[in-house]
Amino acid sequence: MGWPTLWRPESSGRDVLISASVLLDATSRLIVASGIAQIYARHAVTTAAAQKTLFEAHEGRFLLGLGVAHAPSVEGIRKLDYRTPYSDMVAYLEAMADAPYLAVEPATKPPTVLAALGPRMLKLSAEAADGAHPYFTPPEHTAMARDILGPGPLLAPEQMVVIDRDLDRARSVARTHMARYLRLPNYTNNLLRCGFTQADIDDVTDRLVDGIVACGDIDATMRRVQEHHDAGADHVCIQVLVADNDLDVTIDHWRRLADAFGLERQSPNPSH
């Protein structure tokens, strides 16, 4: 379809780095990014080796996104301590930088971006990594993030969209998908920082839904993506939401969006 990058999440499903390897091996042009790999899921030395392996083997088409995830997944699922996520990220990045690696190094340094919402993690994204991948954020957060990152680091926010001209129905789909994130303090605290109120969060108001999810026709998606770019984004990760996670509808929306953005469709590589 012409999409340049595919972002792959990690929670309690497929391993994000193994999945990235499978996807990279099945393609020849697509960049695969982890959005995000949890630092509590694997040792820093292991992550550094995996990053270099994937980047070198696939000619630079792998982008490592790292994050601290959330207390329910770290403490509830992994049974690990989540008291100092920021300090843990600082130490993790230092350990990755110091990790021994005796195999063939990639020709260039593989990039790393951090799942960053607050000012401290955004600043760390510029100082100890190559940029940030904010999630569940409005364009106003993108502007704030760019101010903190400065002009150099990559800024790649995620944007949820529901393509449906019936706004009531579109917002209903959006609310269903937003529910899981509105139970996580990392996200709700950031929403408050972005100017939403506790009432917006408690009632999941139209104001909140429309701020986080671009609902409406394809033009609404294109306008929202442009708002992120105008606010300083280098790249916008578009997440299509559909009722009941219908795969056929999702793929159809990806095709329509690709056409709307003028992406150049590619012929499949017969060797893959």
C-alpha positions, 0 to 999 in steps of 0.5 A: 500500500506504500506505508513506509513504517509499521509500528508493532506493540508489546503487551501480553501477546507476541514478542515484539522483537521476534515479531519484528524479525518475522515482519522484516524478513517478509519485506524488503522496504518496510521499516518496522518499529517497536512501539514499544518494547518494554524494558522490564521484559528483557535485559538491557544487554539482550535488547542491545544485541537484538537491536543491532542484530535486526538493524544490521541484518535488514539494512537499517529497517528496524527502529527500536522504541523503548518504554517503561509500560505501566504498573498493571503490566509490570507489577500485575503481569510480570511481578516486578517492581514499578516504583522508579520507572524513570530511574530504571529507564536511565539505568537501562539506556546506560546499560545498553550503551555499555553492553559488550557486542562481539558480532559484526556491528551495523554500519551506522548506529541503530536509532532508539526512541522512547515512549515519552509523555512527561517533561523528564522522559521527553528530555531524556529522549533527546539526551540519551536516545534519538527521539520520542514516540508519544502515545494517546496524545493530542497535537498540543502535546506534540508542540510541547514535546517538540519544545522540550526535544529541540529541533534535532530528535525524531518526534513520532506521535501516535494518532488514533482515528475512526473513519465514519461520517456518523460522529455518534457512532465513531465516538462510540467506537473511540470510547470503547478503545480508549477505555483501557488507556483511561484506567492507566495513571500515566495516560490520565496524568498526561491528559490533565497536563494537556489541559483536559479536566478530571470530569473529561476523563471520568465522563469520557466527554466528546471534548476528550474523545475528539482531542485524542481520536480523529473521528469522521471522514478521511479528511478528518484524519488528514487534518489531524495528521497535519496538525501534528506535523504543524506542531513539530512531528516528523512522523505520525503513526496512524492507528485505525480503530474499527468496531469489533476489530474487524480485520477486513474493514481495517485493511480497507481503511488502510487502503483508502488512507494510503490513496488519500495520502498519495502513497505510492503502491509497491508491487510485491517482491517475488523473493519474499 
